[in-house]
């Protein structure tokens, strides 16, 4: 399962969600200040400095750029 840890007004978060929709991937989107706090974000992803943070089956992939590259490699 793909999880997108997102924040409002984030173009790369939107791009990650759109890529999931385009590829018919099952995903869950979590929104900052609705589903999690900044503190929870840094507990879960201590090295994260950007949004989104994306996991696949619990494994951190990184941000949108890393996610897109992984999707393209697996095509």
C-alpha positions in Angstrom: 0.0 0.0 0.0 1.3 3.4 -0.9 1.0 6.2 1.7 1.4 9.8 0.9 2.2 12.1 3.8 1.1 15.4 2.5 0.4 19.1 3.4 -2.0 21.7 2.0 -1.0 23.7 -1.1 1.8 21.3 -2.0 2.2 20.8 -5.8 4.5 17.8 -5.4 2.0 16.2 -3.0 -0.7 16.7 -5.7 1.6 15.3 -8.4 2.2 12.1 -6.3 -1.6 11.6 -5.8 -2.2 12.2 -9.5 0.4 9.7 -10.4 -1.2 7.1 -8.2 -4.6 7.8 -9.8 -3.1 7.7 -13.3 -1.5 4.3 -12.6 -4.5 2.9 -10.7 -2.4 2.4 -7.6 -4.1 1.9 -4.2 -3.0 4.6 -1.9 -3.8 6.5 1.3 -3.2 10.2 1.7 -2.5 11.7 5.1 -2.8 15.5 5.5 -0.7 17.6 7.9 -2.6 19.1 10.8 -5.6 16.9 9.9 -4.2 13.3 10.1 -0.9 14.0 11.8 1.2 16.8 13.4 4.7 18.1 12.5 6.0 16.4 15.6 4.5 13.1 14.5 6.0 13.6 11.0 9.5 14.0 12.4 9.0 11.0 14.7 8.0 8.9 11.7 10.5 10.4 9.2 13.4 11.9 11.3 15.4 12.9 8.2 12.5 14.4 6.2 12.8 18.0 5.2 10.3 18.1 2.4 6.7 17.1 1.5 5.4 14.7 0.5 7.0 11.7 2.2 6.0 8.5 0.5 6.1 5.0 1.7 5.3 1.7 -0.1 4.4 -1.2 2.2 5.9 0.7 5.1 9.3 1.4 3.4 10.2 5.0 2.9 10.7 5.9 -0.7 11.3 9.6 -0.3 9.6 12.5 -2.0 7.9 12.9 -5.3 11.0 12.7 -7.4 12.1 9.4 -5.9 8.6 8.0 -6.1 8.2 9.0 -9.8 11.6 7.4 -10.6 10.6 4.2 -8.9 7.3 4.0 -10.8 9.0 4.7 -14.1 11.7 2.0 -13.4 9.0 -0.6 -12.8 7.0 0.1 -16.0 
